[in-house]
Amino acid sequence: MKRGSLFAMVPAASVLLALRSHGRPVNPDALTEAGFTISVQCWSLKEFTLWEAIEMAAFAGASAIEVFPGQKIGGELGGTKLGPDMSDEQIATLLEYAKKNGVVPVSFGVTGISKREKEARQTFEFAKKIGLHGVTTESLEALDTLEKLAEEYDIKVCFHNHPKPTAMWNPDKTWEAIKDRHENIGFCADVGHWATSGLDPMEVVKKVAPRVHSFHMKDREALGEWTHDRPFGTGVIDIAAILDEARKQGFAGDVTIEYEHNWKSNVPEIAQCVGYLRAYAKIRKA
């Protein structure tokens, strides 16, 4: 089932385009010719500070990042941890450093969000200050609160999935819960975890694509069992076909590389994944 790695080693290049979607747009500085962002989930670089992760994501050719709660920021902010408790001054310092490196924060998660509106609002205020496109969560029990705040702040809520036997592994459960909700409520589709759970990611995307607001994109060696992440185009997940299907159904969000392997030395592999997506964006440009 392995396919040729047509896109795997193509160099990265920066491009801009206006977004073709409703609601809060993705920062245009991060968009590809195909109308989506290429970001790195900083969890891929959890062995480092966020300051270092920003540098590494930029070096790999990405123009965006998804930040996660609790990562030590480092640099000028020292031991400060990423999260809603950051001051306005700390957020400004972080954004300035990201801009200096040509990287835009586009999403925050995976994070728990309370169903208590006062507490949940803190996450949305934080996302607004950073200028995020979306927040990534598995707090389905807070759906009523999340829907209200997603509409009020015009920020996407992207429900993420881990593999079996976790509560959110089955996309049908999420689909049934959100299909009639506000358009800002949707999926963060982790295709690698679907593969581990024995699901064909392509078949899932065919069903849920109208509600996919972001991807945690991965490639894997096999379906139905855990295998470690690998450079895009070298495994069994047909990433190009998945993106074709999602874009056909209106996807114009964040394609986030989450590379959970070779934790201390995975930047070259992340760069291969960026190259694949850059090549796809050029070939399939809008």
C-alpha positions in Angstrom: 0.0 0.0 0.0 3.0 2.3 0.2 3.0 5.0 -2.4 5.8 6.9 -4.1 7.1 9.9 -2.1 6.3 12.5 -4.9 6.0 15.3 -2.4 8.2 14.2 0.4 11.5 16.1 -0.2 10.2 19.2 -2.1 11.7 22.4 -0.5 9.4 24.7 1.5 8.3 28.1 0.2 6.1 30.9 1.6 3.0 31.9 -0.1 0.0 34.1 0.7 -3.7 33.8 -0.3 -7.0 35.1 1.0 -9.1 32.5 2.8 -12.3 31.1 1.3 -14.3 30.4 4.4 -16.9 31.9 6.7 -16.1 33.2 10.2 -12.8 34.4 11.6 -10.1 34.0 8.9 -6.8 32.2 9.3 -4.0 34.8 9.5 -3.1 35.4 5.8 0.6 35.4 6.6 0.3 31.6 7.2 -1.7 30.6 4.2 -0.6 28.5 1.3 -1.7 28.7 -2.3 -4.2 26.0 -1.6 -5.9 28.1 1.1 -4.8 26.2 4.2 -2.1 26.7 6.8 0.9 24.5 7.3 1.6 24.5 11.0 3.6 22.4 13.5 2.0 21.2 16.7 4.5 22.3 19.4 3.8 19.0 21.2 6.0 17.5 18.5 8.8 19.6 20.1 7.8 19.2 23.7 11.3 18.4 24.8 12.2 22.0 24.1 10.9 25.4 25.2 8.3 27.2 23.1 11.1 29.7 22.1 13.1 26.9 20.7 10.0 25.2 19.1 9.2 28.4 17.2 12.8 28.5 15.8 12.6 24.8 14.9 9.2 25.1 13.2 10.5 28.1 11.2 13.7 26.1 10.3 11.5 23.2 9.1 9.7 25.6 6.7 6.4 26.0 8.5 4.7 29.3 8.7 2.4 28.5 11.7 2.3 26.7 15.0 -0.3 25.1 17.3 0.7 25.9 20.9 -0.3 23.6 23.7 -0.9 24.4 27.4 1.9 24.2 29.9 4.9 24.3 27.6 7.7 26.3 29.2 8.2 29.4 27.0 11.9 30.1 27.6 13.7 33.0 26.0 12.8 36.4 27.4 9.9 34.8 29.3 12.0 32.2 31.1 10.0 29.7 33.1 6.6 31.2 32.2 4.3 28.4 30.9 2.0 28.9 27.9 -1.7 29.3 28.9 -4.5 31.7 29.7 -2.8 33.0 32.8 -0.2 34.9 30.7 -0.2 38.6 31.0 -0.9 40.9 28.0 2.8 41.9 28.1 3.9 38.3 28.0 1.6 37.6 25.1 3.0 40.6 23.2 6.5 39.4 23.7 5.6 35.9 22.5 3.9 37.2 19.4 6.8 39.6 18.6 9.2 36.6 18.7 7.0 34.5 16.6 6.7 37.3 14.0 10.5 37.7 14.0 10.8 34.1 13.0 8.0 34.2 10.4 5.7 32.0 12.4 2.1 32.6 13.3 0.2 30.9 16.2 -3.0 29.6 14.7 -4.4 27.2 17.3 -4.3 26.2 21.0 -4.6 22.7 22.3 -5.3 20.0 23.0 -6.8 21.7 26.1 -9.5 20.9 28.5 -12.3 23.6 28.7 -14.8 23.9 31.5 -18.5 23.8 30.9 -18.7 26.7 33.4 -18.9 29.7 31.2 -16.8 32.0 33.4 -13.9 29.6 33.4 -14.3 28.6 29.7 -14.3 32.3 28.7 -10.7 32.6 29.9 -9.6 30.2 27.2 -11.4 32.2 24.5 -10.1 35.5 25.8 -6.6 34.0 25.5 -7.3 32.8 22.0 -8.6 36.2 21.0 -5.5 38.0 22.3 -3.2 35.7 20.4 -5.4 36.0 17.3 -6.0 32.3 17.0 -8.2 30.6 14.3 -9.2 27.8 16.7 -9.0 25.9 20.0 -8.5 22.2 20.1 -10.2 20.2 22.8 -11.9 16.9 23.8 -14.3 18.5 26.2 -17.4 17.3 24.5 -19.3 17.5 27.8 -18.9 21.3 27.6 -20.5 21.5 24.1 -23.3 24.0 25.0 -20.9 26.4 26.6 -18.4 26.0 23.8 -21.0 26.6 21.1 -22.1 29.8 22.7 -18.5 31.1 23.1 -17.4 29.9 19.6 -20.2 32.0 18.1 -19.6 35.0 20.3 -15.8 35.1 19.8 -16.0 33.8 16.2 -13.3 31.2 17.0 -13.4 27.6 15.8 -13.8 24.8 18.4 -12.1 21.7 17.0 -12.8 18.4 18.7 -9.8 16.1 18.7 -9.6 12.3 18.8 -7.2 10.0 20.5 -7.2 6.3 19.7 -9.2 3.5 21.3 -10.2 3.1 24.0 -10.4 6.8 24.8 -13.8 8.6 24.9 -13.4 10.5 21.6 -11.9 7.7 19.4 -15.2 7.1 17.5 -15.9 10.0 15.0 -19.6 9.0 14.8 -20.0 10.1 18.5 -18.5 13.5 17.7 -20.4 13.8 14.4 -23.8 13.1 16.1 -23.1 15.6 18.8 -22.0 18.5 16.6 -23.6 18.1 13.2 -26.5 20.5 13.9 -24.5 22.9 16.0 -23.1 26.3 15.0 -20.7 26.2 12.0 -17.7 27.2 14.3 -18.0 23.8 16.0 -16.1 21.0 14.2 -13.3 18.4 14.2 -9.6 18.5 14.7 -9.1 15.3 12.7 -6.2 13.3 13.9 -5.9 10.9 11.0 -3.1 8.9 12.7 -5.2 8.1 15.7 -8.1 7.0 13.5 -5.6 4.7 11.7 -4.5 3.2 15.0 -8.2 2.6 16.0 -8.6 0.5 12.8 -10.5 3.2 10.9 -9.7 4.2 7.3 -9.0 8.0 7.7 -10.2 8.6 4.1 -13.6 7.1 4.7 -14.0 9.1 7.9 -13.1 12.3 6.2 -15.6 11.6 3.4 -18.3 11.7 6.1 -17.2 14.5 8.4 -15.2 16.9 6.1 -17.9 19.6 6.2 -17.1 19.9 9.9 -13.3 19.5 9.8 -11.7 22.8 10.8 -8.2 21.5 11.4 -6.1 18.4 11.0 -3.5 16.7 13.2 -1.9 15.2 10.1 0.2 12.1 10.4 1.4 9.2 8.2 1.7 5.7 9.6 3.0 2.3 8.5 -0.2 0.4 9.1 -3.9 0.6 9.9 -5.4 -1.2 12.9 -2.3 -1.1 15.1 0.0 1.5 16.6 3.0 2.5 14.5 5.1 5.5 15.0 4.8 8.6 12.8 6.7 8.8 9.6 7.4 11.4 7.0 4.4 12.2 4.8 4.1 10.1 1.7 6.1 7.1 3.1 3.2 5.3 4.9 -0.3 4.1 4.1 -2.3 7.2 4.8 -3.2 8.9 1.5 -2.7 12.5 2.7 -3.1 14.1 -0.7 -6.5 12.3 -1.3 -7.6 13.3 2.2 -6.8 16.9 1.5 -8.5 16.7 -1.9 -11.7 15.4 -0.3 -11.6 17.9 2.6 -11.0 20.9 0.3 -13.8 19.7 -2.1 -16.1 20.0 0.8 -14.9 23.5 1.8 -12.0 22.9 4.1 -9.8 26.0 4.5 -8.2 25.7 8.0 -5.1 24.4 9.7 -3.1 21.4 8.6 -1.0 20.8 11.6 2.0 18.4 11.6 2.0 16.4 14.8 5.1 14.3 14.8 5.4 12.1 17.9 8.6 10.2 17.1 12.3 10.9 17.5 11.3 13.5 20.0 14.8 15.1 20.4 15.8 15.0 16.7 12.7 15.1 14.5 13.1 18.5 12.8 14.4 16.9 9.6 11.4 14.6 9.4 9.0 17.5 10.2 10.7 19.4 7.4 9.9 16.5 5.0 6.3 16.7 6.1 6.3 20.5 5.4 7.8 19.9 2.0 5.1 17.4 1.1 2.4 19.9 2.1 4.1 22.8 0.2 4.3 20.7 -2.9 0.7 19.6 -2.6 -0.3 23.3 -2.2 1.5 24.2 -5.3 0.1 21.4 -7.4 -3.5 21.9 -6.1 -3.4 25.6 -5.7 -6.8 27.3 -5.5 
